């Protein structure tokens, strides 16, 4: 899953990015509102973490512009601990959740996973497709109750397909969501990851939609 982090405090941004990357997320980062707005308006993200006190363009303005332009990705805003009016203003501007500083990284991860699950129509922490189960809390994938080891990229491809169960996902869309902005993206490598997943979980798990992409069918 690809996340945009818009935070101008360098140390905090490093900590958040490190925690998200360790949990399997792909991160694009911005340190000011103007660049953050541009990235959120032109790139495809599964979720955004947005600080409100940003240089050049404040977070509320960024959020209102995204929503006004029809951008619907889940947004979690970061607020000051005792600033209840920021929380209310952020939610009214279109935020999906908020987290007050300082916070524990585990809570941020839990909130991000929940936002992304709900955006895909999944309420439970575990997403199942027949015998294959993805535990979004631990990042563990099992088949018939047995843990299946995956590389980071295999996990990202399977996770994205599991979150979009039953929907056709193009190679370009998968490429956008498993690599960060600076990576030299090559959609041809998606076929390699799909092949590996089929060998590990069975060839019937992922259906190829000829000329369009892939679909993981709900049982």
N, C-alpha and C positions, 0 to 999 in steps of 0.2 A: 504494500500500500504506500502511496506517495503522499507526503505531507509537506505543506508550506509552513515554515516557521518565520514569523515576522516579529523580531525582538531586537531592540537596539542595545541592550545590556550584554556586552560581549561574554562575560563569564557565565551568566545565566543561559545565554543562547548555546554556548558550548556544552553545558551540562545537559540541557534539554535534548540537543541534537545527539549527544553521545548515548543518552538513555533510550531515545527512540530508535536509533540505529542498532543498538544492542538487542532491541526487541523485534527487529526485522523490518522496520519501516525504512523507506527511502526519503531523504530529507532535502528539500531546497530551502535556502536561507536568505533572508533579507534583513537589513538593519534600519530601514527607514520606510515611511508610509508610502512614498511615491513609487519606489521600486516594488514594495510588497503589493500595492494595488495593481501595478502593471503585470506582475507574475500571476496573481490570482485572476486577472482578467483575460490573460492570453494562454495560460497553461492549464492542464487538467490535473486536479488534485482530488484525493479521496477525503481530505480534511485539511483544515487550517488552524494553526495556533496563532492568535493575534493579540499582541500587546496593545494597550490603548494609548499609552504615552509615547508616541513615536515622533522622530524628527520629520520635518517637511509636511507631513500629512498625518493627522491623528487617526487612531484606530477606528473610532466611531465613523468618521468621514469615509475611510476606506471601506468599511463594512456596508455603509449605506449605498455607496457607489456600486459595490458588487451586487447587492440585492436589487438595486434599481436597474442594473443591466441584465438581470435574470440569472445571475450566478447562484447556484443552489447548494454548493458543497457545504458540508457541516463546518461550522466555525466555533471554536472554543476561545473565549477571550480571557486574557490575564488581567486581573485587577488588583488594586491595593487592598490590603486586608480589611480596613474599616470603611471602604468607600462604597457604601450601599447604592449611592446614586449612579456610580459607574456601572454597577451590575445591572440595574434597572434600565439605564440608557442603552447599554449594550444589547440586552435582550430585546428591547423595543426596536433597536436598529436591525435586528435579524440574526443575532447570535443564537446558537443552539445550546450552549452551556457556558459556564464561567468557572474560573479557578482563581482563588485569592492567593497572592504572594505573602509570605513564602509558602511553598507547598512541598509535599513529598512526591518524589518521582513516580512511585507506584500508583498514586492517585491519578496523576496526569495520564499515565498509560492506560489505566482502567477506564477513564472518561473518554479517551480517544478511541479505544476499542469499541466502547458502547456506542459512540456517535457513528462510527463507520458501520457497525452491525445494523443499527436502526436505519441508516440511510439505505442499506440494502434489503431492508424488510425482515431482518433477523432480530428477534428479541432475546433469545437465549445465548449464553456464552459459547455453546458448542453448536457448530453447523455440521449437519450430517447429510451425506449423499449415499444412500444405501449403507454398505458396510464401512465406508470411509467417513471418519469424523475428524473435524478440525476443532481443537480447543483454542479459542482465540486468547484465552488468558495465559496459557503456557507456551503457545506456539507448537504444541505437540500434535502430530497427525497419526491416527491409527487406522488400521484396516482389520476388521473382525477382532477388535480389542488389542491388537498387537501394534506396537509403535513402529512406524516406518521412517527410517532416517532420510532426511532430505538436505540437499545443499541450500544455501541461502536463496539462490535464484529459483530453484525448483519450488521452494516453499512460497515465494512471492507469486509465482505464476498460479500455483494451486490455490493459494489463499484468495487471489483476486477472482478466480473462476468460482470458488465456493461462495464468496460473498455475492456473486451475481448468478446464482444458481438458476438454470433454466433460460438464461439470456444469452444471445449470441454476442461474443466478444471478438472484435477484430484483432489481428496481429498488431496493428498500429496502436490500438488502445492498450493492449497488454504491454507493449514496448514503452509507452508513455508512463505506465504506472509501476514498472519494476526497476526503472533506471532514473537517477536524478538528472537534473537539468544539464550538468556539465559532462555527463557520460556520453561517449561516442555510441549512440544507439544504433543497433542493427536488428531490424525486425526478423531477419532470417534466423537468428539464434533462438527465437521463440520455438521454432520447429524442433530444435534439439531438445529444449526443456520439455516440450509436450511429449516427445518420444521417450524421454527418460521416465516421465510420470506414468505413461502407459505401461512401460515395462514393470514399474513398481506396483501399480494398482490395477492393472488389467486394461486391455485395449478398448473395452466398452465404456470406460468411465468418461472419456472426453471424446465428443463427437466433432468431426471436422465438417464445417459448413462450407462446401466447396466454393472457392473464390471469395469467401467473406470472412471466415475466422473459425472460432471454436465455441462449443457449448458444452457445459457440464450439466447433464440432464438430472432433474430431480426424480427420485423413484416414484 
